[in-house]
Amino acid sequence: MSKEFLADIPKDKKLVVELGMGDGNLLKLLSEKNQDYYFIGIEKQESYFNKAKYNIKSQNVKILHTLFEAVLPLFEDNSIHKVISVLPDPKYIDKNYKSNWEILYKIIYKKLVRQGKFILITEITNELFQPVSNYEFYKEVENLKQIFQSIGYIVLTAFEGYQENYTTSFLQEFNGDPKRIRIINFEFTKN
Ligand SMILES: C[S@@+](CC[C@H](N)C(=O)[O-])C[C@H]1O[C@@H](n2cnc3c(N)ncnc32)[C@H](O)[C@@H]1O
């Protein structure tokens, strides 16, 4: 992955990076509303990337058709104001794959500016895809909190559901089964 895209980031704008942006709906809304920020969206699937390319017209956005693990190391340390990850694939959040994904969140931590934010909105499901009890839900939330805290993140908020201004196409779909797919919204920061 070439570093060329880094040269396009205006020095006077704060940088926001969205991982796995899907069809780019969220990036479209955020970039239109926040002209003081520069947005980079990363998506590996060509059909989604093409949809995003078609949807997003703002000048303050760059979308990349590649793997986010190939892009993240290219940013300078302490250079990103916000990283957003909405409904990452299980490979990047499920406890069974923790040894693979922990490194990704360590890299993100290094790349964030101090007081920068990492918004992680993820689903908690039951292994048999039965309704998720409160006990299971909060146990998993605690588990995730501990992992992120052990990397260095500070938990600013952790609540069930998600902030409306981070609504995405997948979130709208997942909303249809709230007992079996419970959503947790984390806001982490770096000291
Ligand atoms: C469950 S979807 C969520 C999409 C979007 N965030 C939303 O909420 O509508 C996960 C997305 O991450 C993308 N993705 C998964 N692994 C990726 C990677 N390593 N690099 C870039 N994109 C990835 C997938 O192609 C998919 O579009």
PDBQT file of the ligand as one rigid body, heavy atoms in Angstrom, charges set to zero:
ROOT
HETATM    1  C1  LIG A 201     -20.496  -5.969   9.140  1.00  0.00    +0.000 C 
HETATM    2  S1  LIG A 201     -19.898  -4.943   7.888  1.00  0.00    +0.000 S 
HETATM    3  C2  LIG A 201     -20.195  -3.318   8.551  1.00  0.00    +0.000 C 
HETATM    4  C3  LIG A 201     -20.151  -2.255   7.496  1.00  0.00    +0.000 C 
HETATM    5  C4  LIG A 201     -20.443  -0.844   7.988  1.00  0.00    +0.000 C 
HETATM    6  N1  LIG A 201     -19.518  -0.443   9.027  1.00  0.00    +0.000 N 
HETATM    7  C5  LIG A 201     -21.862  -0.750   8.489  1.00  0.00    +0.000 C 
HETATM    8  O1  LIG A 201     -22.050  -0.762   9.719  1.00  0.00    +0.000 OA
HETATM    9  O2  LIG A 201     -22.775  -0.669   7.649  1.00  0.00    +0.000 OA
HETATM   10  C6  LIG A 201     -18.138  -5.085   8.056  1.00  0.00    +0.000 C 
HETATM   11  C7  LIG A 201     -17.422  -4.422   6.910  1.00  0.00    +0.000 C 
HETATM   12  O3  LIG A 201     -16.012  -4.448   7.127  1.00  0.00    +0.000 OA
HETATM   13  C8  LIG A 201     -15.375  -4.767   5.900  1.00  0.00    +0.000 C 
HETATM   14  N2  LIG A 201     -14.068  -5.327   6.249  1.00  0.00    +0.000 N 
HETATM   15  C9  LIG A 201     -13.847  -6.472   6.950  1.00  0.00    +0.000 A 
HETATM   16  N3  LIG A 201     -12.533  -6.669   7.125  1.00  0.00    +0.000 NA
HETATM   17  C10 LIG A 201     -11.898  -5.619   6.543  1.00  0.00    +0.000 A 
HETATM   18  C11 LIG A 201     -10.530  -5.261   6.403  1.00  0.00    +0.000 A 
HETATM   19  N4  LIG A 201      -9.569  -6.027   6.911  1.00  0.00    +0.000 N 
HETATM   20  N5  LIG A 201     -10.228  -4.125   5.743  1.00  0.00    +0.000 NA
HETATM   21  C12 LIG A 201     -11.224  -3.340   5.211  1.00  0.00    +0.000 A 
HETATM   22  N6  LIG A 201     -12.540  -3.643   5.325  1.00  0.00    +0.000 NA
HETATM   23  C13 LIG A 201     -12.881  -4.763   5.970  1.00  0.00    +0.000 A 
HETATM   24  C14 LIG A 201     -16.317  -5.742   5.239  1.00  0.00    +0.000 C 
HETATM   25  O4  LIG A 201     -16.080  -5.855   3.858  1.00  0.00    +0.000 OA
HETATM   26  C15 LIG A 201     -17.663  -5.115   5.579  1.00  0.00    +0.000 C 
HETATM   27  O5  LIG A 201     -18.049  -4.154   4.636  1.00  0.00    +0.000 OA
ENDROOT
TORSDOF 0
